[in-house]
Amino acid sequence: MKRLSLYLLTVLALLVPTLLTACGETTTSAGAATVINPSNAASVSLLSTLTGHSDGVYSVAFSPDGKTLVSGSGSSDKSIKLWDMATGKEVRTLTGGSSPVAFSPDGKTLASGSWDYSIKLWDIATGKLLNTITGHSQPVTSVAFSPDGKTLASGSDDNSIKLWDSATGKLLNTLSGHSYWVDSVAFSPDGKTLASGSEDGFIKLWDMATGKLLNTLGDKSGGVRSVAFSPDGKNLASGKGWDIKLWDMATGKEVRTLPNGYIVTSVAFSPDGKSLANGSDDKSIKLWDSATGKLLNTISGHSRPVESVTFSPDGKSFASGGEDGFIKLWGMG
């Protein structure tokens, strides 16, 4: 009798997931069982689509524990939405914010940049607005927390980068040097360097201890919409014009150019650093082998340009936000 019971339990365990899928159960990133890597990237498929924004989605970010996804929308929507990755359901809408968005390293605070020139800090647990930081004279285009969570960096259409005390909102420093608006800022994994990408075509590397400019990469051939450090900090990826460029941080030299064919809007490394994803103006997402530069997959699904891509912390899925107002989750299924 015990053997029969065990047999029945085993059969049920095998059948229930199949039956749930057949009945229309939504699959989210929690359903992705395999880490995305160069050997399986060609098999990546759509897991789910999250809807609710009335304008384009220009920024997406996972919480450090991977349980929550945040999406920031355009100026006519002016909302930030939090999504439960276990269910795919919207948890909360924060009004008065906009894109871009970034989680603090401890996952307790969310920063958002806005078209009203401000930066807002939100309590993730309650949705309460903690602070509104002002100082930029044009819309805020990018925000990023330092790895220790103590400093918040912001890039703006006023051509500057500002550094703030994330606890108090006090201005710590203003980094000037770009001749056009700053589209992206990113901290190195060790927190010692800040990279900024601008529509002037250049990437600037800043010493966080002194605020001094360390190096300038690139040329005027195409604006830099996005910058991202590899997890080990040895390389920097930039979405520059129609290409992705990989840079060696030790030498400041360009390592490789990955031709996208259309304007690159966003770049993101997988957590293991082996894969690189980019969003594109041609409505697609591309996956690359970061070591070889080989194109692994071109993914379609959005009906308008893809503005933001980000990997989940476990590397089993990634999210994309598009001008079509949708957030899409991708993985191995």
C-alpha positions as CSV (number, residue, x, y, z in Angstrom):
1,M,0.0,0.0,0.0
2,K,2.9,2.4,0.8
3,R,4.5,1.5,-2.5
4,L,1.3,2.3,-4.3
5,S,0.9,5.7,-2.5
6,L,4.4,6.6,-3.4
7,Y,3.8,5.7,-7.0
8,L,0.7,7.9,-7.1
9,L,2.5,10.8,-5.5
10,T,5.2,10.6,-8.1
11,V,2.8,10.5,-11.0
12,L,0.9,13.6,-9.6
13,A,4.2,15.4,-9.1
14,L,5.0,14.9,-12.8
15,L,1.5,15.7,-14.1
16,V,0.5,18.8,-12.1
17,P,3.0,21.2,-13.7
18,T,1.9,20.1,-17.1
19,L,-1.8,20.4,-16.3
20,L,-1.3,23.9,-14.9
21,T,0.5,25.0,-18.0
22,A,-2.3,23.6,-20.2
23,C,-4.9,25.5,-18.1
24,G,-3.2,28.8,-18.9
25,E,-1.0,29.3,-15.8
26,T,1.2,32.3,-16.4
27,T,4.9,31.5,-16.5
28,T,7.2,34.1,-14.9
29,S,11.0,34.3,-14.4
30,A,10.6,31.9,-11.4
31,G,9.7,29.2,-14.0
32,A,13.1,29.5,-15.8
33,A,15.1,26.6,-14.5
34,T,18.4,27.0,-16.4
35,V,21.0,29.8,-16.3
36,I,21.3,31.5,-19.7
37,N,24.7,31.1,-21.2
38,P,26.4,31.0,-24.6
39,S,25.7,27.3,-25.1
40,N,21.9,27.6,-24.7
41,A,21.2,31.3,-25.6
42,A,19.8,30.3,-29.0
43,S,16.9,28.5,-27.2
44,V,15.7,31.5,-25.1
45,S,12.0,32.1,-25.5
46,L,9.3,34.4,-24.1
47,L,8.2,33.4,-20.5
48,S,5.6,36.1,-19.9
49,T,4.4,39.7,-20.8
50,L,3.6,42.2,-18.1
51,T,1.1,44.9,-19.0
52,G,-0.2,48.0,-17.2
53,H,1.8,51.0,-18.4
54,S,0.1,53.6,-20.7
55,D,3.4,54.9,-22.1
56,G,6.7,53.3,-23.1
57,V,8.8,51.5,-20.6
58,Y,12.2,53.0,-20.6
59,S,13.8,51.3,-17.6
60,V,13.6,47.9,-15.9
61,A,15.5,46.6,-12.9
62,F,15.4,43.5,-10.7
63,S,15.7,43.7,-7.0
64,P,18.9,42.2,-5.6
65,D,17.0,39.0,-4.4
66,G,15.3,38.7,-7.8
67,K,11.8,38.6,-6.3
68,T,10.7,41.9,-7.6
69,L,11.0,43.7,-11.0
70,V,10.5,47.4,-11.2
71,S,9.6,49.3,-14.4
72,G,9.7,53.0,-15.1
73,S,7.6,54.6,-17.8
74,G,7.5,57.7,-19.9
75,S,6.5,61.3,-19.2
76,S,2.8,60.8,-20.0
77,D,2.4,57.8,-17.7
78,K,4.7,59.1,-14.9
79,S,4.4,55.8,-13.0
80,I,6.7,53.2,-11.6
81,K,5.4,49.7,-11.2
82,L,6.6,46.9,-9.0
83,W,6.0,43.3,-10.1
84,D,6.1,40.0,-8.1
85,M,8.3,37.6,-10.1
86,A,6.7,34.5,-8.5
87,T,3.2,35.4,-9.8
88,G,3.8,38.0,-12.6
89,K,1.3,40.3,-10.9
90,E,1.6,44.0,-10.2
91,V,2.3,44.6,-6.5
92,R,2.3,48.4,-6.4
93,T,2.3,51.5,-8.5
94,L,4.3,54.5,-7.4
95,T,2.9,57.8,-8.8
96,G,4.9,60.9,-9.5
97,G,8.0,59.0,-10.5
98,S,9.3,58.0,-13.9
99,S,12.2,56.3,-15.6
100,P,15.1,55.6,-14.9
101,V,15.0,53.3,-11.9
102,A,17.6,51.6,-9.7
103,F,17.5,49.4,-6.5
104,S,19.8,50.0,-3.6
105,P,22.1,47.1,-3.0
106,D,20.1,46.0,0.1
107,G,16.9,46.1,-1.9
108,K,15.1,48.4,0.5
109,T,15.2,51.6,-1.5
110,L,14.3,52.5,-5.0
111,A,15.7,55.6,-6.8
112,S,13.9,57.1,-9.8
113,G,14.9,59.9,-12.1
114,S,12.2,62.2,-13.5
115,W,11.4,64.7,-16.2
116,D,10.7,67.3,-13.5
117,Y,14.6,67.4,-12.9
118,S,14.3,65.6,-9.6
119,I,15.3,62.2,-8.1
120,K,12.9,60.4,-5.8
121,L,13.8,57.8,-3.2
122,W,11.1,55.3,-2.3
123,D,10.6,52.7,0.5
124,I,10.1,49.4,-1.3
125,A,8.2,47.7,1.5
126,T,5.6,50.5,1.9
127,G,5.8,52.5,-1.4
128,K,6.3,55.6,0.7
129,L,8.2,58.5,-0.8
130,L,11.3,59.0,1.4
131,N,13.0,61.9,-0.3
132,T,12.9,64.2,-3.3
133,I,16.3,65.3,-4.4
134,T,16.8,68.4,-6.5
135,G,19.8,70.0,-8.2
136,H,19.8,69.1,-11.9
137,S,18.5,71.8,-14.3
138,Q,17.2,69.3,-16.9
139,P,15.5,65.9,-16.9
140,V,17.4,63.1,-15.0
141,T,18.2,60.3,-17.5
142,S,20.1,57.8,-15.3
143,V,20.5,56.7,-11.7
144,A,22.8,54.2,-10.0
145,F,23.7,53.2,-6.4
146,S,27.3,52.6,-5.4
147,P,27.9,48.9,-4.4
148,D,27.9,49.9,-0.7
149,G,24.7,51.8,-1.1
150,K,26.1,55.1,0.4
151,T,26.3,57.1,-2.8
152,L,23.7,57.7,-5.6
153,A,24.9,58.9,-9.0
154,S,22.6,60.7,-11.5
155,G,23.1,61.7,-15.1
156,S,21.1,64.4,-16.7
157,D,20.2,66.3,-19.9
158,D,22.1,69.2,-18.3
159,N,25.3,67.4,-19.3
160,S,26.4,66.7,-15.7
161,I,26.7,63.8,-13.3
162,K,25.9,64.5,-9.7
163,L,26.8,62.4,-6.7
164,W,24.5,62.3,-3.7
165,D,24.5,61.0,-0.1
166,S,21.8,58.4,-0.5
167,A,20.8,58.6,3.2
168,T,20.4,62.4,3.4
169,G,20.1,63.5,-0.2
170,K,23.0,65.9,0.2
171,L,25.0,66.8,-2.9
172,L,28.5,65.4,-2.6
173,N,30.0,66.4,-6.0
174,T,29.2,67.5,-9.5
175,L,31.2,65.9,-12.3
176,S,31.5,68.0,-15.4
177,G,33.1,67.3,-18.7
178,H,30.5,66.0,-21.2
179,S,29.4,68.4,-23.9
180,Y,26.0,66.9,-24.4
181,W,23.4,65.1,-22.2
182,V,24.5,62.2,-20.1
183,D,22.4,59.1,-20.9
184,S,23.9,56.5,-18.6
185,V,26.0,56.1,-15.4
186,A,27.3,52.9,-13.8
187,F,29.6,52.0,-10.9
188,S,32.3,49.4,-11.2
189,P,31.8,46.4,-9.0
190,D,34.4,47.6,-6.5
191,G,32.8,51.0,-6.3
192,K,36.1,52.8,-7.1
193,T,35.1,54.0,-10.6
194,L,32.1,55.6,-12.1
195,A,31.5,55.3,-15.9
196,S,29.3,57.9,-17.7
197,G,28.0,57.7,-21.3
198,S,26.9,60.7,-23.2
199,E,25.3,61.7,-26.5
200,D,28.6,63.6,-27.2
201,G,30.0,60.1,-28.1
202,F,32.3,59.7,-25.2
203,I,32.6,57.5,-22.1
204,K,34.2,59.1,-19.1
205,L,35.7,57.2,-16.2
206,W,35.8,59.0,-12.8
207,D,37.7,58.3,-9.6
208,M,35.1,58.0,-6.9
209,A,37.6,58.9,-4.1
210,T,38.6,62.2,-5.7
211,G,36.0,63.0,-8.3
212,K,38.7,63.4,-10.9
213,L,38.5,62.3,-14.5
214,L,40.6,59.1,-15.0
215,N,40.1,58.5,-18.7
216,T,37.9,59.3,-21.7
217,L,37.0,56.6,-24.2
218,G,35.4,56.8,-27.6
219,D,34.9,59.5,-30.2
220,K,32.2,61.7,-31.7
221,S,30.9,59.0,-34.1
222,G,27.8,58.0,-32.2
223,G,26.1,58.8,-28.9
224,V,26.5,56.5,-25.9
225,R,23.1,55.5,-24.7
226,S,24.2,52.8,-22.2
227,V,27.2,51.6,-20.2
228,A,27.6,48.5,-18.1
229,F,30.6,46.9,-16.2
230,S,31.2,43.2,-16.4
231,P,30.7,41.5,-13.1
232,D,34.4,41.1,-12.6
233,G,35.0,44.8,-13.4
234,K,37.6,44.0,-16.1
235,N,35.5,45.2,-19.0
236,L,33.0,47.9,-19.8
237,A,30.3,47.5,-22.5
238,S,28.9,50.6,-24.2
239,G,26.0,51.0,-26.5
240,K,27.5,53.5,-28.9
241,G,25.6,54.5,-32.0
242,W,24.8,51.4,-34.0
243,D,27.4,49.2,-32.2
244,I,28.3,47.7,-28.9
245,K,31.9,48.3,-27.9
246,L,33.8,46.4,-25.2
247,W,36.6,48.1,-23.4
248,D,39.5,46.8,-21.3
249,M,39.4,48.7,-18.0
250,A,43.1,48.0,-17.3
251,T,44.3,49.6,-20.5
252,G,41.4,51.8,-21.6
253,K,41.6,50.2,-25.1
254,E,38.7,48.9,-27.2
255,V,38.7,45.1,-27.1
256,R,35.9,44.4,-29.6
257,T,33.1,45.9,-31.6
258,L,29.8,44.1,-31.9
259,P,27.7,45.4,-34.9
260,N,24.1,45.8,-34.0
261,G,22.9,47.4,-37.2
262,Y,20.6,49.8,-35.4
263,I,20.9,52.3,-32.5
264,V,21.8,50.4,-29.3
265,T,19.6,51.6,-26.5
266,S,20.7,49.4,-23.6
267,V,23.4,46.9,-22.6
268,A,23.6,44.4,-19.8
269,F,25.9,41.6,-18.7
270,S,24.6,38.3,-17.3
271,P,25.6,37.7,-13.7
272,D,28.4,35.3,-14.7
273,G,29.7,37.7,-17.3
274,K,29.6,35.2,-20.1
275,S,26.6,36.7,-22.0
276,L,25.8,40.2,-23.0
277,A,22.3,41.5,-24.0
278,N,21.4,44.6,-25.8
279,G,18.1,46.4,-26.6
280,S,17.8,48.0,-30.0
281,D,15.9,50.6,-32.0
282,D,14.9,47.8,-34.5
283,K,12.6,46.3,-31.8
284,S,14.9,43.4,-31.1
285,I,17.1,42.1,-28.3
286,K,20.4,40.5,-29.1
287,L,22.4,38.1,-27.0
288,W,26.2,37.9,-27.5
289,D,29.0,35.7,-26.2
290,S,31.0,38.4,-24.3
291,A,34.3,36.5,-24.7
292,T,34.2,35.9,-28.4
293,G,31.8,38.6,-29.7
294,K,29.7,35.9,-31.4
295,L,26.0,36.7,-31.9
296,L,24.0,34.0,-30.1
297,N,20.4,35.0,-30.7
298,T,18.3,37.8,-32.1
299,I,14.9,37.9,-30.2
300,S,11.8,39.6,-31.5
301,G,8.6,40.3,-29.5
302,H,8.3,44.0,-29.0
303,S,6.4,46.1,-31.6
304,R,8.5,49.3,-30.9
305,P,12.1,50.0,-29.9
306,V,13.5,48.1,-26.9
307,E,14.7,50.7,-24.4
308,S,16.0,48.6,-21.5
309,V,17.3,45.1,-20.8
310,T,18.4,43.6,-17.5
311,F,19.3,40.1,-16.2
312,S,17.8,38.5,-13.1
313,P,20.4,38.0,-10.3
314,D,20.3,34.3,-10.8
315,G,21.0,34.6,-14.5
316,K,18.0,32.4,-15.4
317,S,16.0,35.1,-17.1
318,F,16.1,38.7,-18.4
319,A,13.6,41.4,-18.7
320,S,13.1,43.9,-21.5
321,G,11.1,47.2,-21.5
322,G,9.8,48.7,-24.8
323,E,8.3,51.8,-26.2
324,D,5.2,49.7,-26.8
325,G,4.5,49.9,-23.1
326,F,5.2,46.2,-22.4
327,I,7.7,44.4,-20.1
328,K,8.7,41.0,-21.4
329,L,10.4,38.2,-19.5
330,W,12.7,35.8,-21.3
331,G,14.4,32.6,-20.4
332,M,14.8,28.9,-21.0
333,G,11.3,27.9,-19.8
